Amino acid sequence: MAEIHLKSLAHSYSKKPTGPSDYAIREMNHVWEHGKAYALLGPSGCGKSTLLNIISGLLSPSGGEILFDNVKVNDIPPEDRNIAQVFQFPVVYDSMTVFNNLAFPLRNQKVPEAKVTAKVNEIAEILELHNVLHKKAKNLTADEKQKVSMGRGLVRDNVSAILFDEPLTVIDPHLKWKLRRKLKQIHEQFNITMVYVTHDQLEASTFADQIALMYEGQIVQFGTPRELFEKPNHTFVGYFIGSPGMNITEVKRIPDGVLFDDIEVPLSPALNEIVQASPSKNIKIGIRPEFVRVSQDPTEGAYQARVMYEEDLGTYKVLSIQLGQWELKAIIEENAVSPKGVAYVNFPSQWLKLYIDEYLVEDNQS
């Protein structure tokens, strides 16, 4: 296993990039620590697979360095980086048995056959492949093939890290949870550095210790699933994490806070000082639907709004509420009485977030 350090790393597919929009990976500095499980999360086209291919050596970066345990590996070919990569579509040798597929990386390294057999049996046991060990790979189901693909990475003792590029995309939904659980078990057992690329926040949250959320070639936030949910560092994080995502609206500054339509939202003295001092006109506020307080009756500091419709999702309800021109979502408990027509909404100050130029502004005095 290895610590992977991306140092001033950047990549453009253009021969002569002229600006940030020409970069698939904008300059970044990032560290994947020894033996931890990470998710690289983001929408299609944000640069996740490009970054993974740079780490594995399948792609050379336009600039910056990749360090494995403080050793620069930019010029080291993929086969010498001791990186295992599991792709979206299983890579197996159909004409070989499962046993020979798993043994292949070891035999390439001239490992003694007795150790090959022991190691293959160990991995087959972990991945529940014993009953198909002597089957040809072409006769396997999609999830079995993906297990074999994973096993080829795990079977080597000297692997520095395993990179997963959307490995469960072709797997039936009812089998995904089993494979996610299996990957978590493998990580805990082998303590291997793992980086798991996905666009699915559920996969990321259930697999990873920490998540790197990418947007337009940048990692806009790195943290635990809880940190990304409770304190989104960027408006995109608020939008992308959660279902439904964070309610966000543009506002204008006023002497005591901010304003949207004719609705005034007070800010703490510290936040208001930052807003007043900023030259930017790109100011927004946001709050998670889970933290919007909804009542049928007026309460102190509440805003009068209109309930447009309700979605009952079984374990909770989602209300769509019109406040001025802002259509926001609020989540209430399944057994709670839903307001009809007029409702009163509160934004608890600890959950109302302020963004300037899309990035979170924090009140460090609170």
C-alpha positions as CSV (number, residue, x, y, z in Angstrom):
1,M,0.0,0.0,0.0
2,A,1.2,3.5,-0.6
3,E,0.6,7.2,0.2
4,I,-0.4,8.9,-3.1
5,H,0.5,12.6,-3.3
6,L,-0.7,14.7,-6.3
7,K,1.5,17.7,-6.4
8,S,0.4,20.7,-8.5
9,L,-1.2,18.2,-10.8
10,A,-3.0,19.4,-14.0
11,H,-4.0,18.0,-17.3
12,S,-5.4,19.3,-20.6
13,Y,-6.3,17.3,-23.7
14,S,-5.6,20.5,-25.6
15,K,-2.1,21.0,-27.0
16,K,-2.2,24.7,-26.3
17,P,-4.6,25.4,-23.3
18,T,-5.5,29.0,-22.9
19,G,-7.6,29.0,-19.8
20,P,-9.2,27.0,-17.0
21,S,-11.9,25.7,-19.3
22,D,-9.3,23.9,-21.4
23,Y,-8.2,21.7,-18.5
24,A,-9.8,18.4,-17.6
25,I,-7.9,18.5,-14.3
26,R,-7.2,22.0,-12.9
27,E,-4.1,22.4,-10.8
28,M,-4.6,20.4,-7.6
29,N,-2.7,19.3,-4.5
30,H,-4.0,16.2,-2.8
31,V,-3.0,13.3,-0.7
32,W,-4.4,9.8,-0.4
33,E,-3.1,8.4,2.8
34,H,-1.8,4.8,3.5
35,G,-4.4,2.1,3.8
36,K,-7.6,4.3,3.7
37,A,-10.7,4.0,1.5
38,Y,-11.6,7.0,-0.6
39,A,-14.3,7.8,-3.0
40,L,-13.8,10.2,-5.9
41,L,-17.4,11.4,-6.5
42,G,-18.8,13.7,-9.2
43,P,-21.0,13.9,-12.3
44,S,-20.0,12.6,-15.7
45,G,-17.3,14.7,-17.4
46,C,-15.9,16.3,-14.2
47,G,-12.5,14.6,-14.6
48,K,-12.7,11.6,-12.3
49,S,-11.6,8.9,-14.7
50,T,-8.9,11.2,-16.1
51,L,-7.5,11.6,-12.6
52,L,-7.6,7.9,-12.0
53,N,-5.8,7.1,-15.3
54,I,-3.1,9.6,-14.4
55,I,-2.5,7.9,-11.0
56,S,-2.3,4.5,-12.6
57,G,0.0,5.7,-15.4
58,L,-2.4,5.1,-18.3
59,L,-2.2,8.9,-19.0
60,S,0.7,11.4,-18.6
61,P,-0.3,14.7,-16.9
62,S,0.3,18.0,-18.6
63,G,1.9,19.3,-15.4
64,G,2.7,18.5,-11.8
65,E,3.9,15.3,-10.1
66,I,2.5,12.0,-8.9
67,L,4.4,10.7,-5.8
68,F,4.0,7.2,-4.3
69,D,5.5,7.3,-0.8
70,N,7.4,10.5,-1.8
71,V,8.9,8.9,-4.9
72,K,8.0,10.6,-8.2
73,V,6.4,8.1,-10.6
74,N,5.5,10.3,-13.6
75,D,8.0,8.4,-15.8
76,I,7.3,5.0,-14.4
77,P,5.2,2.8,-16.7
78,P,1.8,1.4,-15.4
79,E,3.1,-2.1,-15.0
80,D,5.8,-1.0,-12.6
81,R,3.6,1.2,-10.4
82,N,2.1,-1.8,-8.6
83,I,-1.3,-0.3,-9.1
84,A,-4.4,-2.5,-9.7
85,Q,-7.2,-0.9,-11.6
86,V,-10.8,-2.3,-11.8
87,F,-12.8,-0.8,-14.7
88,Q,-16.4,-0.2,-15.3
89,F,-16.6,-3.2,-17.5
90,P,-15.0,-6.4,-16.2
91,V,-11.6,-7.2,-17.8
92,V,-11.2,-11.0,-17.7
93,Y,-9.8,-13.6,-20.0
94,D,-12.9,-15.4,-21.2
95,S,-11.0,-18.5,-22.5
96,M,-9.3,-19.0,-19.1
97,T,-10.8,-20.5,-16.0
98,V,-11.5,-18.3,-13.0
99,F,-8.5,-20.0,-11.2
100,N,-6.1,-19.1,-14.1
101,N,-7.5,-15.5,-14.3
102,L,-6.7,-15.0,-10.7
103,A,-3.3,-16.7,-11.0
104,F,-2.3,-14.7,-14.1
105,P,-0.7,-11.7,-12.3
106,L,1.2,-13.9,-9.9
107,R,2.5,-16.2,-12.7
108,N,3.7,-13.1,-14.6
109,Q,5.8,-12.3,-11.5
110,K,7.2,-15.8,-11.4
111,V,5.7,-16.6,-8.1
112,P,6.1,-20.3,-7.1
113,E,3.1,-22.4,-8.0
114,A,2.4,-23.5,-4.5
115,K,2.1,-19.9,-3.4
116,V,-0.1,-19.1,-6.4
117,T,-2.5,-21.9,-5.5
118,A,-2.6,-20.7,-1.8
119,K,-3.2,-17.1,-2.7
120,V,-5.8,-17.8,-5.4
121,N,-7.7,-20.0,-2.9
122,E,-7.5,-17.3,-0.3
123,I,-8.9,-14.6,-2.6
124,A,-11.6,-17.0,-4.0
125,E,-12.8,-17.6,-0.5
126,I,-13.1,-13.9,0.3
127,L,-14.9,-13.1,-2.9
128,E,-17.1,-16.3,-2.8
129,L,-15.7,-17.6,-6.0
130,H,-14.8,-21.1,-4.9
131,N,-17.8,-22.8,-6.6
132,V,-16.8,-21.3,-10.0
133,L,-13.0,-21.6,-9.8
134,H,-12.8,-24.1,-12.5
135,K,-15.4,-22.6,-14.8
136,K,-14.4,-20.7,-18.0
137,A,-14.8,-17.0,-17.4
138,K,-17.0,-16.6,-20.4
139,N,-19.7,-18.6,-18.6
140,L,-19.9,-16.3,-15.6
141,T,-22.5,-13.7,-14.7
142,A,-21.6,-10.0,-14.8
143,D,-21.2,-9.7,-11.0
144,E,-19.0,-12.9,-11.0
145,K,-16.8,-11.4,-13.7
146,Q,-16.4,-8.2,-11.8
147,K,-15.4,-10.2,-8.7
148,V,-12.8,-11.9,-10.8
149,S,-11.6,-8.5,-12.0
150,M,-11.3,-7.3,-8.4
151,G,-9.6,-10.5,-7.4
152,R,-6.8,-10.0,-9.9
153,G,-5.9,-6.8,-8.1
154,L,-6.2,-8.3,-4.6
155,V,-4.2,-11.4,-5.3
156,R,-0.8,-9.6,-5.5
157,D,1.0,-9.0,-2.2
158,N,2.9,-6.0,-3.4
159,V,0.0,-3.9,-4.7
160,S,0.4,-0.2,-3.8
161,A,-3.3,0.7,-4.2
162,I,-6.4,-0.5,-5.9
163,L,-8.3,2.0,-8.2
164,F,-12.0,1.3,-8.9
165,D,-13.5,3.1,-11.9
166,E,-17.3,2.8,-11.5
167,P,-17.0,-0.9,-10.9
168,L,-20.7,-1.6,-10.2
169,T,-22.2,0.1,-13.2
170,V,-23.0,-3.1,-15.0
171,I,-24.1,-5.0,-11.9
172,D,-27.8,-5.6,-11.2
173,P,-29.1,-3.2,-8.5
174,H,-30.0,-6.1,-6.0
175,L,-26.4,-7.3,-6.2
176,K,-24.7,-3.9,-5.8
177,W,-25.2,-3.8,-2.0
178,K,-23.5,-7.2,-1.6
179,L,-20.5,-6.2,-3.6
180,R,-20.2,-2.8,-1.8
181,R,-20.3,-4.7,1.5
182,K,-17.7,-7.1,0.2
183,L,-15.4,-4.3,-0.9
184,K,-15.7,-2.8,2.6
185,Q,-14.8,-6.1,4.1
186,I,-11.8,-6.5,1.9
187,H,-10.5,-3.1,2.7
188,E,-10.8,-3.8,6.5
189,Q,-9.1,-7.1,6.1
190,F,-6.2,-6.1,3.8
191,N,-5.8,-2.4,4.8
192,I,-5.0,-1.5,1.1
193,T,-5.2,2.1,-0.1
194,M,-8.4,2.1,-2.2
195,V,-9.8,4.9,-4.4
196,Y,-13.3,4.3,-5.7
197,V,-14.6,6.5,-8.6
198,T,-18.4,6.9,-8.8
199,H,-21.2,9.3,-9.7
200,D,-23.5,7.7,-7.1
201,Q,-23.4,9.4,-3.7
202,L,-24.8,6.3,-2.0
203,E,-22.0,4.1,-3.3
204,A,-19.5,6.8,-2.2
205,S,-20.9,7.1,1.3
206,T,-21.2,3.4,2.0
207,F,-17.7,2.6,0.7
208,A,-15.4,5.5,1.7
209,D,-13.8,6.9,4.9
210,Q,-13.6,10.2,3.0
211,I,-15.0,11.6,-0.2
212,A,-13.3,13.9,-2.7
213,L,-16.1,15.6,-4.6
214,M,-15.0,16.8,-8.1
215,Y,-16.6,19.6,-10.1
216,E,-15.2,21.0,-13.4
217,G,-11.8,19.4,-12.9
218,Q,-11.4,20.4,-9.3
219,I,-11.8,18.8,-5.9
220,V,-14.2,21.3,-4.4
221,Q,-14.5,19.5,-1.1
222,F,-12.7,16.6,0.7
223,G,-14.2,15.2,3.8
224,T,-16.5,12.6,5.5
225,P,-20.0,12.0,4.1
226,R,-21.3,13.8,7.2
227,E,-19.1,16.9,6.5
228,L,-20.2,17.1,2.9
229,F,-23.8,16.9,4.0
230,E,-23.8,19.2,7.0
231,K,-21.3,21.8,5.8
232,P,-21.0,21.9,2.0
233,N,-18.0,24.0,1.1
234,H,-19.3,24.9,-2.4
235,T,-22.8,25.4,-3.8
236,F,-22.2,22.4,-6.1
237,V,-21.6,20.2,-3.1
238,G,-24.9,21.4,-1.6
239,Y,-26.7,20.7,-4.9
240,F,-25.0,17.3,-5.6
241,I,-25.2,15.7,-2.1
242,G,-28.6,14.9,-0.7
243,S,-31.9,13.9,-2.2
244,P,-33.3,16.4,-2.7
245,G,-30.2,18.7,-2.7
246,M,-29.7,21.9,-0.9
247,N,-32.1,24.8,-1.4
248,I,-30.0,27.7,-2.8
249,T,-31.0,31.1,-4.0
250,E,-29.2,34.3,-5.0
251,V,-29.5,37.3,-2.6
252,K,-28.4,40.9,-2.4
253,R,-26.7,42.6,0.5
254,I,-28.7,45.0,2.8
255,P,-27.4,46.7,5.9
256,D,-28.3,43.9,8.4
257,G,-28.1,40.9,6.1
258,V,-29.3,39.8,2.7
259,L,-32.4,40.1,0.6
260,F,-34.2,38.1,-2.0
261,D,-37.4,39.5,-3.6
262,D,-38.8,41.5,-0.7
263,I,-37.7,39.0,2.0
264,E,-35.0,40.0,4.4
265,V,-32.8,37.4,6.0
266,P,-30.7,38.6,8.9
267,L,-27.1,37.4,9.3
268,S,-24.8,37.2,12.3
269,P,-22.6,40.3,12.9
270,A,-19.5,38.4,11.8
271,L,-21.1,37.1,8.6
272,N,-22.7,40.4,7.8
273,E,-19.3,42.1,8.2
274,I,-17.8,39.7,5.6
275,V,-20.7,40.3,3.2
276,Q,-20.5,44.1,3.5
277,A,-16.7,44.0,2.9
278,S,-16.9,41.7,-0.2
279,P,-16.9,43.4,-3.6
280,S,-18.6,40.3,-5.2
281,K,-22.2,40.4,-6.4
282,N,-22.4,36.6,-6.5
283,I,-23.9,36.0,-3.0
284,K,-26.2,33.1,-2.2
285,I,-27.8,31.5,0.8
286,G,-28.6,27.8,1.2
287,I,-30.2,25.4,3.5
288,R,-30.8,21.6,3.4
289,P,-34.5,20.5,3.1
290,E,-33.9,18.4,6.3
291,F,-33.2,21.6,8.3
292,V,-36.1,23.8,7.1
293,R,-38.6,24.1,9.9
294,V,-42.2,24.1,8.8
295,S,-45.3,25.0,10.8
296,Q,-49.0,25.5,10.3
297,D,-49.0,28.4,12.7
298,P,-46.9,31.6,12.9
299,T,-43.7,31.3,15.0
300,E,-41.1,33.9,15.9
301,G,-38.9,34.8,12.9
302,A,-40.9,32.6,10.5
303,Y,-41.7,33.5,6.9
304,Q,-45.1,33.1,5.5
305,A,-45.0,30.8,2.4
306,R,-47.3,28.7,0.2
307,V,-47.3,24.9,0.1
308,M,-47.4,23.9,-3.6
309,Y,-47.4,20.1,-3.3
310,E,-46.4,17.2,-1.2
311,E,-44.5,13.9,-2.1
312,D,-45.0,11.0,0.3
313,L,-41.9,8.8,0.1
314,G,-42.9,6.3,2.7
315,T,-40.4,7.1,5.5
316,Y,-40.7,10.9,5.1
317,K,-42.5,13.6,3.1
318,V,-41.1,16.3,0.8
319,L,-42.9,19.6,0.7
320,S,-42.4,22.0,-2.2
321,I,-42.8,25.5,-0.8
322,Q,-43.0,28.9,-2.6
323,L,-41.3,31.7,-0.6
324,G,-41.3,34.8,-2.8
325,Q,-39.9,33.5,-6.1
326,W,-37.8,30.9,-4.3
327,E,-39.2,27.4,-4.6
328,L,-37.7,25.3,-1.8
329,K,-38.0,21.8,-0.5
330,A,-38.6,20.9,3.1
331,I,-38.5,17.4,4.6
332,I,-40.9,16.4,7.4
333,E,-41.5,13.2,9.2
334,E,-43.9,10.7,7.8
335,N,-46.4,11.0,10.7
336,A,-46.2,14.8,10.8
337,V,-49.3,16.8,9.7
338,S,-48.6,18.6,6.5
339,P,-49.6,22.3,6.3
340,K,-52.2,23.0,3.6
341,G,-52.1,26.2,1.6
342,V,-50.3,28.6,3.9
343,A,-47.2,27.5,5.9
344,Y,-44.6,29.2,8.1
345,V,-41.0,28.4,7.6
346,N,-37.9,29.0,9.7
347,F,-34.2,28.8,8.8
348,P,-32.2,27.8,11.9
349,S,-29.1,30.0,11.9
350,Q,-26.7,27.0,12.4
351,W,-28.0,25.4,9.2
352,L,-28.4,28.5,7.0
353,K,-25.2,28.7,4.9
354,L,-23.8,31.8,3.1
355,Y,-21.8,31.5,-0.1
356,I,-19.8,34.2,-1.9
357,D,-18.5,33.3,-5.4
358,E,-20.0,29.8,-4.8
359,Y,-17.7,29.1,-1.8
360,L,-18.9,28.8,1.8
361,V,-18.3,31.7,4.2
362,E,-18.1,30.7,7.8
363,D,-18.8,32.6,11.0
364,N,-15.8,31.6,13.0
365,Q,-17.1,33.5,16.1
366,S,-20.1,31.2,16.5
